[in-house]
Amino acid sequence: PMRVGDALKAAYPDKEFLCEAGYLHDVVEDGNVTVSDLSAFFEERVWKLVEMLTRSKNVDRQVYISRISTDYWATTVKLEDLRDNMNIKRISNPTEKDIARQERYYTEFRLLTNSRDSMRPPEDMQEYE
């Protein structure tokens, strides 16, 4: 999460909400934190982005990616997450499973890139308010 947040901060220095969502994007899935917990400490547009980026175990991965692809900022965070995940150098001895996961990441990256390229960045954040 730190690399994702740092990359977003470098690319979008004036979008603090986006950087915060980048740092927090995995905290609900991987931690002992709920979206409700985040709502007590972060503004609505941050926790709503994290909520959109959180995949429940019972949600199909394609459904999850499709949901993200409808939102410009969620897509932006997920693209940075995938970019980081696609760095195979992070894995010292990649297995067949790692290679298959990489292929899935590339497919999702292309899909989300095409989706975001067809959208315009929102002028404001009303959709989160």
N, C-alpha and C positions, 0 to 999 in steps of 0.2 A: 503493500500500500504506500509506503514512503516514496518509492520510485515513481509510482503513478501520480501521487500528489505533487511531487517535485517537478515532474515533466509538465503537468498541467499549469503549475505556477509559472514555469518558464515560458510556456506558450501563451498563457492568458493571465498576465500579471494583474489585470484590472478586474478579474472575475474571481473574487475571493470565495464566493459560494461554490464555484466549480472546483477550486483547489481543495476546499474543505471536504467536498463530496469525494474527491479523488483519494484523499488520505483515509477517509472513512468507508470506502466502497465495500470492503470485505468484512467490516467489523461485526455486522449482524450475522452473516453466514458463519464466520470463523470464531467469533467470540461469544461471550456470555452477556451480550448487549441486545436490547430490543430497539425497534424504531421508536417506541414510546419513550425509552430512556433517552434517545438522541433528541427527541422533541423538547425535552426539558432543558437542553444545553445549547441547541443550535437552532438557527432560524428555519422557518418552514421550508424554504426552497432547498436547503441543504438536506434535511432529513427526508424530504419527499424524493429527492434524487437518489439518496441511499436506499430508500424503500424500493424504488423502481429497479435499482441495480442488484437488489437482493433476490436470489433465486431460492425458492422453497424446494425442499427435497422432492416433493410430490409434483413439481412442475417440470414438464418436458423441456429439455434444453432449447429446442427449436422454438417453442412457444415463448420461452424467456427471451431469446434473442429477438424474436419478432416484436415482442412488447417494447423492448429497448429501442428498436429501430424506428419507433414512432415519435421519439423525442430527441430533439437535436442535442441537448446537453447530456442526457443519459448516454446517447450514442458516442458523444465526444469522450466521456469518461471511459466507457467500455472499450473504445478503440485504443485508448492509451493503456488500459489494462491488458488487452490482447497483445499489443505491441511488446509490452514487457514480458508477458508469458511466452511469446514466440522466440525469445532469446534462448536458444538451446544451450548456450554456454552456461546458463544457470544450473544445468544438470550435468554433474561430473561424468556419469556413465549412463547415457540414455538407453532405455529399454524399448522394446517394440511398442509397449503401451504409451511411453513418452512420445514416440514418433507419431503414433496414431492421434494422440492429443494435439500435437503440433499441426497435423493436417486439418483437424477440426478447427483449431484456432485460425488458420489461414483462410478457411472457407468462411468462417464467421466474420473475419476481418474484411474480406472482400464484400460480403453482403452488407455489413454496416457502413463501410466506406461508400458504397453505391447509394445506400439509403440517405446518409448524411449529405452527400453531394447533391441530392435532389431537393434538399431542404434549405431554407434560409435561416440564419441564426435569429432567434427571437429578439425583437427590439427591446423587450422588457421581460420581466419574469412573471407576468400576470397568470400564466398557466399554473404556477405553483402557489398562488395566493388565493 
